Amino acid sequence: MSVNIDRVLKVLGDDYRVINAEGHILGRLCSIIAKNLLNGEKIVVVNAEKVVITGDKQMVFERYREKYERGSKEKGPYFPRHPERIFKRTVRGMLPKNRRGREALKNLRVFVGVPDKLREVNQEKIDHALLEKVSKAEKYVTLKEVSEYLGYKVEVA
């Protein structure tokens, strides 16, 4: 499945921030992004598969497997396997459950890898969410590993 990057960026307009998620802690980065979305910013996240989740590998895998298997196949709730969709779902959980939250989520775009159109754009890193600056955790797992554990084959653009 290929995404038409031109169409996606045209919907956002010209005033958007590009955040490179590589090496960031998932929860911290998502909470910062959620706050910025509520303030009206438009955000594009690249390298979503390289974001890290701290904790013991097996514990993280089991927690995500439990979320994925929850509910029924017919009625849901459905939990995504794609890393970019897991990332977006995490941000969605941090937004208010009303019209304001839905409108804010429309201003977020998440990509696996870095699309060609965004290679030359200035990509930001958020210091408050970087693993090496914030946490001394030695145990962590990337979102790519979690997705592969849930059965998704990650293809980087």
C-alpha positions in Angstrom: 0.0 0.0 0.0 1.5 3.3 -1.1 0.4 6.6 0.3 0.2 9.7 -1.9 2.4 12.0 0.1 1.5 15.1 -2.1 -2.2 14.7 -1.3 -1.6 14.1 2.4 0.6 17.2 2.8 -1.8 19.3 0.6 -4.6 18.7 3.1 -2.4 19.9 6.0 -1.2 23.1 4.1 2.2 24.7 4.4 2.5 25.4 8.1 3.3 21.9 9.7 6.1 20.6 11.9 8.0 17.5 11.1 9.1 15.4 14.1 11.6 12.5 13.7 10.4 10.0 16.3 13.6 7.9 16.2 14.9 7.3 19.7 11.9 8.9 21.5 9.9 7.3 24.3 6.4 6.6 23.0 4.3 7.9 25.9 6.3 11.1 26.4 6.3 12.0 22.7 2.6 11.3 22.3 1.6 13.4 25.2 3.7 16.4 23.9 2.2 15.9 20.4 -1.3 15.7 21.9 -0.9 19.1 23.7 0.5 20.7 20.6 -2.4 19.4 18.5 -4.9 20.8 20.9 -3.1 24.2 20.5 -3.9 24.1 16.8 -0.6 22.9 15.4 -0.3 20.6 12.4 2.2 17.8 12.9 3.8 15.2 10.7 5.7 12.3 12.4 8.3 10.3 10.5 10.2 7.1 11.6 7.3 6.0 13.8 8.6 2.4 13.8 11.8 3.5 15.6 10.1 5.0 18.7 10.8 3.0 21.9 8.7 1.6 24.7 10.5 1.2 28.0 10.1 -2.0 30.0 10.9 -5.6 29.9 10.6 -7.0 26.4 8.2 -9.9 27.2 6.1 -7.7 29.5 5.6 -5.1 26.7 4.9 -7.8 24.2 2.2 -9.4 26.4 0.6 -6.1 27.2 0.2 -5.3 23.5 -0.9 -8.8 22.6 -3.6 -8.5 25.3 -4.8 -5.2 23.7 -4.8 -6.8 20.3 -6.8 -9.9 21.3 -9.3 -8.0 23.3 -12.9 -8.0 22.1 -14.4 -10.1 19.3 -13.5 -10.4 15.6 -17.0 -9.2 14.7 -17.6 -6.3 17.0 -14.2 -5.1 18.2 -12.6 -3.1 19.8 -9.9 -3.4 17.2 -6.3 -2.7 18.0 -3.9 -1.9 15.2 -0.8 -3.9 14.2 0.8 -1.2 12.0 3.4 0.9 13.9 2.1 4.2 12.5 -1.5 3.3 13.5 -0.4 2.2 17.0 1.4 5.6 17.3 -1.7 7.5 16.2 -4.0 5.4 18.5 -1.7 6.3 21.4 -2.0 10.0 20.6 -5.8 9.6 20.2 -6.0 8.1 23.7 -4.4 11.3 25.1 -6.9 13.7 23.4 -10.3 14.6 24.8 -13.2 12.4 23.7 -15.2 15.2 22.0 -15.3 17.3 18.9 -12.2 19.2 19.9 -10.2 16.0 20.2 -11.5 14.7 16.8 -10.6 17.9 15.1 -7.1 17.9 16.7 -6.4 14.4 15.5 -7.1 15.4 11.9 -4.0 17.6 12.1 -1.7 14.6 12.7 0.0 12.5 10.0 2.3 9.6 10.9 4.6 7.7 8.5 6.8 4.7 8.7 10.3 5.7 7.5 10.9 9.1 5.9 9.0 9.9 2.6 11.0 11.4 -0.2 9.1 14.7 0.0 10.1 15.1 3.7 13.8 14.3 3.4 14.9 17.9 2.9 12.5 19.3 5.4 13.9 20.3 8.8 13.1 17.4 11.2 12.8 18.2 14.9 13.7 16.1 17.9 12.0 16.8 21.2 14.5 16.8 24.1 11.9 16.1 26.8 11.0 12.7 25.1 14.4 11.4 24.0 15.4 8.1 25.6 19.0 8.9 26.2 18.3 12.3 27.8 15.3 11.4 29.9 15.5 7.8 31.0 18.2 5.5 32.3 16.2 2.5 31.2 18.3 -0.3 29.8 15.2 -2.4 28.9 13.2 -1.2 26.0 11.7 -2.4 22.8 11.0 -0.5 19.5 7.5 -0.2 18.0 8.7 -2.1 15.0 9.5 -5.2 17.2 6.0 -4.9 18.8 4.3 -4.7 15.4 6.3 -7.7 14.2 5.3 -9.6 17.3 1.6 -8.8 16.6 2.1 -10.2 13.1 2.7 -7.2 10.9 5.6 -7.2 8.4 7.1 -3.7 8.5 8.1 -2.2 5.2 10.0 1.0 5.4 9.3 3.6 2.7 
